[in-house]
Amino acid sequence: MRSDNISSTAPINYEGAQNVFSDSDRCSDQVFDSDDSLVDRNFIPSDDESSSNDTTSLADETDVNIQENKNSIELQHENKENNKKLTRKRLRNCEAWKKNIRKKKREIWARNICAKGKTVCERKMREVCPEKCRLKCFSKISTEERKAVFDYYWQLGNIDKQRVYINSCMTEINPTYRNAKSGSNRSKNFKYTFIIENKQMQVCKTYFKNTLGINNRVIFTTTKKTGNQGMVNSDQRGKSNKDRIPEEVKNDIRNHIKSFPTVSSHYCRARTNKMYIDGSLNIQTLYRLYVERCKSNHKEYAKLTTYRHILNSETNIGFHTPKKDQCALCENLKNANQETKENIKERFEKHIKEKELSRIEKSKDVESDEIEVYCYDLQSVLPTPSGDVNSFYYKKKLATYNFTIYDVKNKKGYCYLWHEGTAKRGANEICSCVFKFITNNENENLVFYSDNCVGQNKNKFVFGMYLYCTQKFENIKSITHKFLIVGHTQNEGDSMHASIEREKKRVLKGGPIYVPSHWSVVVRNAKKRGNPYIVDEVSTNDIFDFKKLLPKNWK
């Protein structure tokens, strides 16, 4: 530990753990939509959505690198990593789901593994029709032209686009003679064509299927989904438009969540953007209040699953004040890889040694008969009003502050209470409480332990106050302030905060707290064994401006 001595009428020892961390260590392609054709009856698919009479566009499409199209499936979601929104729960990434990756690979004829774990081979162009074919398809189109048609079809990469292409290659015909009885369910007759060099080449059905690498089921589904106007309906699998929740209902949920006042974390305000609401609430209670509001306003309300989804995916709100942060360096070491562990090994060993030395130093002070040891800290905010009353949840609450000083040797607790209407919680307020404590203290050598909060404890105003006390009070010979290592500031004074929180929960079960003065009763009754906590309600007359001492006592 490091020790700096300040000379005055009586010696003041400033002992603080050396800060071994820096600030950084402490803070730890457009998809086709067939809805266009359904809305506009005169809609004509563009060149990249259906077959075309322009041979140049067909040739350009065949030059597309298929491998790049395959790789884009796995990498499509990576570009969104940098635009992540901090929410209560991790957002779902549907594009990275295995079933959607399999579906995308299947649509671009890539080698794939089905849901059962079996390997599905990639799509291949099959043999041409036999020589006895009446249309002699094999003599009309060359192998290179067939391959270009095959590649173009599968590079569309979307089942809706592929169905539009198949539909454009099919024409319904009425033969002059048909050997079928009246009322027969025999399917329609179609003529199949490919556009090669601006010419329509009629082919047989076998040649058509083998060239595209498809079967009868694909053709049957396409004809079934083709409407009277010749437009192919889009694939509706996985969609639930009929059950879509109205946007107005979703906005009601968002507004209800925003109606609750939020506060930042007591311990990590500078390191997180997460906000917190009343710890007595939970998702079930929020939803119950939401339903009651909707019923009173005669509005439609959503289900609990929808409310939970919006809360988890669109907000970063917690329901309780988190526990005190763990040490940033220790936590980083637990989650680091081997290389990182080797890089920070020396610094970590020094950090652990500093922690152990600070604990040993505090134990020696407690065992010494020549000094008195005290730990002080500011408890988390006590809101007023507080209780299980629906209207309280929507109101901005008055903050009540509780500054605690714990006598380690005699096991006595001192509490200084005030609300934000009386004063803030900065250096002057902390100095005033400690000054009032020292004023009523008859011991000669005082040792204080605290955390490293610069705005409250570790600043020149506190030590200016110490210097003033040694000059003002003749009984005081020395005042020593020692800071525990960052991340390892647990001390005996934390037991006071835990006892008060337990008593707070017990009292709120019997009824709400309406005024700040009721907190003093809660604090006095918090300790069930031994000496009760001594409560001092701070007024404006007890707050002093210790900044004025600096020009005289601090150089």
DOZA-678232 format. One line per field, with one value per residue (C-alpha): residue number from 1; z, x, y. Coordinates in Angstrom, 2 decimals, padded with zeros to 5 digits. Example, Ala and Ser with C-alpha at 12.3 -4.5 7.8 and 13.67 -1.06 7.14 Angstrom:
2
resi = 1  2 .
up = 007.80  007.14 .
east = 012.30  013.67 .
north = -004.50  -001.06 .
//
This chain:
555
resi = 1  2  3  4  5  6  7  8  9  10  11  12  13  14  15  16  17  18  19  20  21  22  23  24  25  26  27  28  29  30  31  32  33  34  35  36  37  38  39  40  41  42  43  44  45  46  47  48  49  50  51  52  53  54  55  56  57  58  59  60  61  62  63  64  65  66  67  68  69  70  71  72  73  74  75  76  77  78  79  80  81  82  83  84  85  86  87  88  89  90  91  92  93  94  95  96  97  98  99  100  101  102  103  104  105  106  107  108  109  110  111  112  113  114  115  116  117  118  119  120  121  122  123  124  125  126  127  128  129  130  131  132  133  134  135  136  137  138  139  140  141  142  143  144  145  146  147  148  149  150  151  152  153  154  155  156  157  158  159  160  161  162  163  164  165  166  167  168  169  170  171  172  173  174  175  176  177  178  179  180  181  182  183  184  185  186  187  188  189  190  191  192  193  194  195  196  197  198  199  200  201  202  203  204  205  206  207  208  209  210  211  212  213  214  215  216  217  218  219  220  221  222  223  224  225  226  227  228  229  230  231  232  233  234  235  236  237  238  239  240  241  242  243  244  245  246  247  248  249  250  251  252  253  254  255  256  257  258  259  260  261  262  263  264  265  266  267  268  269  270  271  272  273  274  275  276  277  278  279  280  281  282  283  284  285  286  287  288  289  290  291  292  293  294  295  296  297  298  299  300  301  302  303  304  305  306  307  308  309  310  311  312  313  314  315  316  317  318  319  320  321  322  323  324  325  326  327  328  329  330  331  332  333  334  335  336  337  338  339  340  341  342  343  344  345  346  347  348  349  350  351  352  353  354  355  356  357  358  359  360  361  362  363  364  365  366  367  368  369  370  371  372  373  374  375  376  377  378  379  380  381  382  383  384  385  386  387  388  389  390  391  392  393  394  395  396  397  398  399  400  401  402  403  404  405  406  407  408  409  410  411  412  413  414  415  416  417  418  419  420  421  422  423  424  425  426  427  428  429  430  431  432  433  434  435  436  437  438  439  440  441  442  443  444  445  446  447  448  449  450  451  452  453  454  455  456  457  458  459  460  461  462  463  464  465  466  467  468  469  470  471  472  473  474  475  476  477  478  479  480  481  482  483  484  485  486  487  488  489  490  491  492  493  494  495  496  497  498  499  500  501  502  503  504  505  506  507  508  509  510  511  512  513  514  515  516  517  518  519  520  521  522  523  524  525  526  527  528  529  530  531  532  533  534  535  536  537  538  539  540  541  542  543  544  545  546  547  548  549  550  551  552  553  554  555 .
up = 000.00  -000.61  002.14  001.85  005.00  005.29  008.02  010.20  013.88  014.21  011.59  009.03  007.24  003.77  002.98  -000.24  -002.38  -005.49  -008.59  -010.86  -013.60  -016.33  -016.98  -019.70  -017.22  -014.82  -017.33  -018.42  -052.60  -052.68  -052.30  -054.82  -053.50  -055.61  -053.74  -056.37  -059.00  -056.81  -056.15  -059.71  -062.30  -065.04  -063.21  -065.48  -063.84  -064.47  -066.26  -063.09  -061.98  -065.05  -068.42  -071.01  -074.75  -074.33  -074.75  -073.32  -069.93  -069.90  -070.67  -068.00  -065.40  -066.23  -065.47  -061.81  -059.51  -057.84  -055.11  -053.98  -053.78  -051.56  -049.25  -048.81  -046.97  -044.03  -044.06  -044.67  -041.01  -040.09  -041.44  -038.80  -035.86  -035.68  -035.48  -032.48  -030.19  -026.48  -025.23  -022.20  -024.04  -027.05  -030.33  -032.57  -035.90  -038.13  -041.02  -038.95  -038.08  -039.50  -041.13  -042.99  -044.10  -045.40  -047.20  -048.84  -049.94  -051.33  -053.42  -055.03  -055.64  -053.21  -051.40  -048.22  -045.05  -044.30  -040.87  -040.35  -040.84  -044.29  -047.02  -049.96  -053.20  -055.22  -058.14  -061.48  -065.05  -066.26  -069.66  -072.67  -073.91  -075.95  -079.72  -080.39  -079.13  -081.73  -081.18  -081.52  -078.63  -078.43  -081.87  -081.15  -078.17  -077.58  -074.32  -073.53  -074.01  -071.74  -069.07  -069.29  -068.77  -065.86  -064.14  -064.65  -063.09  -059.95  -059.52  -059.02  -055.45  -054.54  -054.91  -055.94  -058.71  -059.89  -060.10  -062.07  -064.49  -064.90  -065.47  -068.17  -069.98  -069.94  -072.20  -071.80  -075.06  -076.21  -078.55  -081.53  -080.53  -076.98  -076.00  -072.69  -071.34  -070.34  -066.70  -066.59  -064.03  -066.47  -066.06  -068.52  -071.53  -071.65  -074.21  -072.82  -074.37  -073.75  -075.17  -077.00  -079.04  -079.09  -080.37  -078.59  -078.74  -077.98  -076.05  -074.55  -070.88  -070.21  -071.79  -069.86  -066.49  -067.11  -068.23  -065.08  -062.80  -061.42  -061.18  -061.87  -058.38  -059.05  -062.27  -060.63  -057.70  -060.09  -062.12  -058.92  -057.60  -060.91  -060.82  -063.54  -064.53  -065.04  -061.92  -059.53  -055.87  -053.48  -051.10  -047.83  -045.74  -042.45  -042.68  -040.40  -041.66  -040.56  -036.94  -037.06  -034.01  -034.88  -034.55  -032.33  -029.74  -029.85  -029.35  -026.29  -024.82  -025.56  -024.01  -020.93  -020.39  -020.84  -018.24  -015.43  -014.02  -014.35  -012.47  -013.30  -011.48  -008.08  -008.62  -012.34  -013.64  -015.67  -017.25  -018.42  -020.14  -018.48  -016.50  -013.61  -012.34  -008.98  -007.71  -006.48  -010.09  -012.54  -016.02  -014.66  -012.57  -015.48  -017.73  -015.11  -014.83  -018.63  -018.92  -016.24  -018.08  -021.43  -019.88  -018.19  -021.52  -023.46  -025.67  -027.14  -025.31  -026.38  -024.76  -022.21  -024.80  -026.93  -023.94  -022.87  -026.41  -026.74  -023.27  -023.93  -027.53  -027.56  -024.11  -021.80  -018.47  -015.34  -012.37  -009.48  -008.51  -009.36  -006.85  -006.54  -009.51  -009.45  -010.07  -013.76  -014.00  -012.22  -014.41  -017.58  -016.59  -016.10  -019.61  -021.41  -023.72  -022.90  -024.77  -022.94  -019.61  -020.25  -021.15  -017.96  -015.66  -014.05  -013.55  -012.13  -009.63  -008.50  -008.21  -006.02  -003.85  -003.37  -002.41  000.17  001.63  002.01  003.84  006.11  006.81  007.82  010.08  011.84  012.39  013.89  016.29  017.39  020.69  019.77  016.93  016.10  012.71  010.77  007.34  005.55  002.33  000.75  000.50  -002.66  -003.02  -000.91  -003.08  -001.67  -001.96  -001.99  -001.89  -003.85  -005.05  -008.78  -008.97  -007.33  -010.27  -012.66  -010.37  -010.20  -006.72  -004.22  -003.46  000.15  000.85  003.70  004.51  006.87  009.14  010.82  013.95  013.23  016.76  018.73  016.00  016.05  013.04  012.38  009.70  008.31  006.41  004.12  000.94  -002.33  -001.36  001.46  -000.33  -003.06  -002.56  -003.52  -001.73  000.52  001.79  002.56  004.23  006.35  007.60  008.43  010.10  012.26  013.19  014.12  016.15  018.45  018.57  021.58  020.24  019.43  016.39  013.70  010.67  007.91  005.15  002.02  -001.69  -004.41  -005.48  -006.57  -006.42  -002.78  -000.93  -002.80  -003.36  -001.91  -000.21  002.15  003.14  003.53  006.04  007.83  008.08  009.48  012.11  013.37  013.84  015.43  017.84  020.39  021.26  017.74  017.10  013.69  011.00  008.46  005.39  003.59  000.31  -000.49  -003.84  -006.74  -007.24  -003.76  -001.54  000.45  004.14  007.40  006.60  003.84  006.52  007.47  003.94  003.78  007.10  006.04  002.72  004.53  006.92  003.98  002.30  005.55  006.21  002.66  003.05  005.71  003.77  001.69  002.80  001.94  003.36  003.69  007.49  007.61  006.43  009.75  011.51  009.06  009.66  013.46  013.44  010.88  013.38  015.48  017.70  019.54  019.45  017.07  014.38  015.47  013.05  012.47  010.18  008.36  007.77  005.66  008.74  008.88  005.32  005.00  002.01  002.64  -000.71  000.94  003.09  000.12  -000.54  003.08  003.81  000.43  -001.75 .
east = 000.00  001.08  001.19  001.37  001.73  000.39  002.01  -000.04  -000.56  -001.29  -000.10  -002.57  -001.67  -003.10  -002.81  -004.33  -003.87  -001.86  -004.01  -002.58  -005.24  -005.89  -009.41  -009.83  -009.03  -011.65  -014.35  -014.30  -029.54  -033.13  -035.63  -038.41  -041.92  -044.80  -047.15  -046.20  -047.98  -051.03  -051.43  -050.78  -052.58  -050.38  -047.16  -044.44  -041.52  -038.10  -035.32  -033.88  -037.27  -038.41  -037.21  -036.39  -036.17  -032.86  -030.01  -027.50  -029.22  -029.25  -025.55  -024.74  -026.62  -024.66  -021.41  -022.38  -019.98  -021.98  -019.43  -019.84  -023.59  -023.02  -020.61  -023.01  -025.39  -023.06  -021.73  -024.99  -025.63  -022.08  -022.49  -025.15  -022.83  -021.57  -025.11  -026.25  -028.74  -028.31  -031.44  -032.55  -032.19  -030.16  -031.95  -032.82  -031.00  -033.29  -030.82  -028.33  -030.81  -029.77  -033.13  -033.00  -029.42  -030.49  -033.43  -031.20  -028.69  -031.49  -032.72  -029.30  -028.65  -025.73  -024.58  -026.61  -027.27  -030.93  -032.56  -032.11  -028.36  -028.26  -026.17  -028.19  -026.25  -026.27  -028.64  -027.40  -028.60  -029.85  -029.62  -031.60  -034.75  -034.38  -033.85  -037.40  -038.69  -041.07  -039.76  -036.09  -035.18  -031.58  -030.85  -032.30  -030.24  -026.54  -025.03  -023.56  -026.95  -028.60  -025.96  -026.58  -030.33  -029.66  -027.28  -029.61  -032.53  -030.68  -028.83  -032.17  -031.81  -035.45  -038.35  -040.76  -038.45  -037.95  -041.71  -042.14  -039.46  -041.09  -044.48  -042.98  -041.69  -045.10  -048.07  -051.46  -052.77  -056.06  -055.40  -057.71  -058.35  -058.38  -059.26  -060.95  -064.45  -066.50  -066.01  -062.59  -060.06  -057.21  -054.70  -054.25  -051.97  -048.90  -046.29  -042.75  -040.26  -036.80  -035.66  -032.38  -030.89  -034.18  -036.02  -038.55  -037.46  -040.28  -039.16  -040.87  -041.69  -038.93  -036.30  -037.66  -037.48  -034.05  -032.57  -033.69  -033.04  -036.59  -039.44  -043.18  -043.98  -042.32  -044.31  -047.56  -047.08  -046.30  -049.48  -051.51  -050.22  -050.80  -053.89  -056.37  -054.31  -051.20  -049.40  -047.78  -048.73  -045.82  -044.80  -046.72  -044.92  -043.62  -045.76  -048.64  -050.05  -053.56  -052.39  -050.20  -050.57  -051.72  -049.04  -051.34  -051.36  -047.57  -047.30  -049.55  -047.12  -044.13  -045.82  -046.77  -043.17  -041.94  -044.42  -042.38  -039.64  -036.16  -032.92  -029.34  -027.29  -025.98  -022.58  -021.83  -023.43  -020.30  -019.94  -023.40  -026.45  -028.83  -031.64  -033.65  -037.19  -038.73  -037.29  -040.71  -041.90  -041.53  -042.84  -046.01  -046.80  -046.06  -048.37  -051.14  -050.90  -050.90  -054.08  -055.81  -054.95  -056.21  -059.47  -060.08  -059.49  -061.57  -058.62  -057.45  -054.50  -051.88  -050.86  -048.09  -045.72  -045.97  -045.45  -042.40  -040.96  -041.17  -039.70  -036.79  -036.01  -036.61  -035.53  -032.55  -034.37  -033.81  -036.08  -033.67  -030.52  -027.64  -025.14  -021.85  -019.57  -016.92  -013.32  -012.87  -009.37  -010.33  -013.40  -011.42  -008.87  -011.56  -012.95  -009.65  -007.81  -004.38  -002.49  -004.30  -003.75  -000.01  000.03  -001.70  -000.24  002.30  -000.23  -002.76  -000.25  000.56  -003.16  -003.79  -000.82  -002.13  -005.53  -004.04  -001.83  -004.80  -006.76  -003.81  -003.39  -007.04  -006.82  -003.78  -005.62  -008.59  -006.34  -004.45  -005.46  -004.12  -006.49  -010.19  -011.23  -014.31  -015.72  -018.04  -020.05  -023.22  -026.12  -028.18  -031.06  -034.20  -037.13  -040.19  -043.02  -042.33  -044.78  -047.01  -049.44  -050.16  -050.05  -046.59  -045.01  -045.80  -044.59  -041.17  -039.88  -037.99  -034.55  -033.48  -029.76  -028.26  -024.57  -023.33  -020.28  -019.51  -017.37  -015.52  -014.24  -017.36  -019.78  -021.82  -023.50  -024.13  -026.58  -026.95  -030.22  -031.37  -033.43  -032.58  -034.70  -032.24  -028.94  -027.23  -024.77  -021.46  -018.21  -019.61  -022.40  -020.02  -017.54  -020.32  -021.44  -017.89  -017.19  -020.30  -019.16  -015.65  -017.11  -018.84  -015.85  -013.53  -010.84  -007.33  -006.31  -008.91  -008.58  -011.21  -011.65  -013.74  -013.95  -012.32  -015.28  -013.66  -016.83  -017.52  -014.53  -011.24  -010.81  -009.00  -012.12  -012.26  -008.62  -009.03  -011.77  -009.46  -006.78  -009.26  -010.41  -006.88  -006.41  -009.82  -010.14  -007.36  -008.16  -007.46  -003.82  -004.08  -006.58  -005.73  -007.78  -007.03  -008.57  -009.27  -008.16  -010.51  -012.90  -012.26  -013.85  -016.09  -016.01  -017.91  -020.02  -021.82  -023.68  -025.54  -026.87  -027.96  -029.82  -031.60  -032.66  -034.12  -036.03  -037.25  -038.77  -040.42  -041.95  -043.28  -045.23  -047.30  -047.88  -046.24  -043.84  -045.17  -042.67  -038.84  -039.02  -040.40  -037.02  -035.45  -037.85  -036.91  -033.20  -033.53  -035.37  -033.09  -030.67  -032.35  -029.41  -026.91  -026.86  -029.42  -028.17  -027.80  -029.76  -029.05  -031.45  -029.33  -030.75  -029.52  -027.81  -025.55  -024.21  -021.02  -019.01  -015.60  -014.29  -013.53  -010.88  -008.72  -006.97  -005.76  -005.03  -004.24  -001.26 .
north = 000.00  003.58  006.14  009.94  012.05  015.59  017.67  020.03  020.73  017.03  014.51  013.22  009.99  009.52  005.84  004.56  001.53  002.25  002.33  -000.35  -000.07  002.41  003.71  001.13  -001.64  -000.51  -000.23  -003.20  -008.27  -006.99  -009.85  -010.35  -009.92  -011.20  -008.89  -006.29  -008.34  -008.81  -005.10  -003.96  -006.09  -004.58  -005.45  -006.82  -008.62  -007.08  -008.89  -010.37  -011.72  -013.64  -014.86  -012.23  -011.90  -010.10  -012.59  -010.10  -010.07  -013.88  -014.05  -011.47  -013.47  -016.61  -014.79  -014.44  -016.19  -018.93  -019.41  -015.80  -016.37  -019.41  -017.63  -014.75  -017.08  -017.58  -014.01  -012.16  -011.49  -010.42  -006.88  -006.22  -006.97  -003.39  -001.96  -003.98  -002.33  -002.85  -004.58  -006.54  -009.86  -010.93  -010.22  -013.14  -013.38  -015.42  -015.35  -017.35  -020.11  -023.48  -024.15  -020.82  -021.46  -024.88  -023.27  -020.69  -023.32  -025.44  -022.53  -021.99  -025.73  -025.82  -028.96  -029.14  -031.15  -031.75  -031.51  -035.28  -034.95  -036.52  -034.98  -033.66  -033.43  -030.25  -029.82  -031.16  -030.88  -034.27  -035.95  -034.73  -036.42  -039.65  -039.60  -040.75  -037.37  -035.88  -032.32  -033.36  -031.07  -032.33  -030.87  -027.41  -026.31  -026.87  -028.13  -024.68  -023.02  -025.60  -024.96  -021.20  -021.72  -024.09  -021.64  -018.69  -020.55  -021.60  -018.33  -016.59  -017.86  -017.36  -019.77  -017.00  -015.82  -019.40  -019.98  -016.76  -017.96  -021.39  -019.76  -017.53  -020.63  -022.34  -021.55  -023.22  -024.72  -026.19  -029.14  -029.59  -033.17  -034.45  -038.01  -037.30  -037.70  -034.69  -033.77  -035.40  -034.13  -034.46  -031.63  -028.82  -029.03  -026.77  -025.85  -025.50  -023.08  -021.65  -018.31  -018.83  -015.97  -014.04  -017.09  -019.26  -022.87  -025.29  -028.35  -031.35  -031.60  -034.14  -031.91  -028.92  -030.71  -032.23  -028.93  -027.11  -030.10  -030.16  -032.66  -032.73  -031.43  -028.08  -027.59  -028.68  -026.26  -023.40  -023.95  -024.27  -020.93  -019.10  -016.88  -016.01  -012.97  -015.10  -013.89  -016.36  -016.01  -015.66  -018.40  -017.96  -020.58  -019.22  -016.08  -015.18  -011.90  -012.80  -012.95  -009.86  -007.63  -004.09  -001.43  000.60  -002.21  -002.40  001.35  001.08  -001.45  000.79  003.82  001.81  000.70  004.28  005.52  003.96  006.21  004.71  005.20  004.24  001.65  002.70  001.09  001.27  004.48  005.33  001.89  000.88  002.36  -000.07  001.51  000.10  000.44  -000.37  -003.66  -004.82  -005.08  -007.95  -008.77  -010.36  -007.28  -004.94  -006.93  -006.91  -003.13  -002.87  -004.96  -002.89  000.32  -001.03  -002.24  001.09  002.88  000.28  -000.64  -003.91  -005.46  -007.98  -011.26  -011.65  -013.14  -009.99  -007.71  -009.72  -009.73  -005.93  -005.40  -007.77  -006.80  -003.04  -001.86  -002.24  -002.13  -004.21  -004.80  -004.51  -002.70  -005.05  -006.28  -004.51  -005.04  -007.69  -006.75  -005.93  -007.42  -010.64  -011.12  -010.41  -013.01  -015.66  -015.14  -014.47  -016.84  -018.23  -015.51  -012.71  -014.43  -014.51  -010.80  -009.68  -012.32  -009.98  -007.21  -009.67  -011.06  -007.53  -006.80  -009.86  -009.00  -005.46  -006.86  -009.22  -006.50  -004.15  -006.87  -007.61  -003.90  -003.57  -006.62  -005.14  -001.87  -003.67  -005.62  -002.51  -000.92  002.51  003.38  003.22  001.79  002.92  001.99  004.36  004.27  005.64  003.19  002.82  005.28  004.82  006.05  007.80  006.91  003.19  000.30  -002.06  000.61  000.81  004.59  004.68  002.90  005.75  008.57  010.17  009.37  011.51  010.06  009.59  009.13  007.11  007.63  004.92  004.79  001.47  001.13  -002.12  -002.72  -001.85  -003.04  000.15  001.68  005.38  006.48  010.01  010.43  013.24  013.55  015.28  018.27  018.97  018.40  016.42  013.54  015.09  015.78  018.54  016.30  013.43  015.80  017.29  013.87  012.76  016.12  015.72  012.22  013.42  016.27  013.79  011.43  011.42  009.09  010.29  008.24  007.61  005.32  005.40  002.80  003.36  002.65  004.77  006.92  010.19  012.26  011.36  009.93  010.20  013.94  016.94  018.29  015.29  015.67  019.40  018.59  016.13  018.79  021.28  018.75  018.13  021.86  022.44  019.50  019.14  015.53  014.29  013.43  011.76  010.91  008.22  007.36  004.11  003.06  -000.56  -001.98  -001.26  -004.17  -005.58  -002.95  -005.30  -004.43  -004.79  -001.73  -003.62  -005.59  -002.38  -001.96  -005.61  -005.36  -002.17  -003.73  -006.75  -004.53  -002.44  -005.52  -006.60  -003.16  -002.80  -006.03  -004.28  -001.08  001.63  004.36  007.81  010.33  010.35  010.58  007.02  005.71  006.68  004.27  001.52  002.10  002.16  -001.18  -002.83  -004.35  -007.03  -007.98  -005.84  -002.07  -000.53  001.81  005.41  007.62  011.29  013.15  015.72  019.20  022.10  023.58  020.51  020.92  023.00  024.20  022.65  023.87  027.21  025.50  024.57  027.93  027.98  024.32  022.75  023.56 .
//
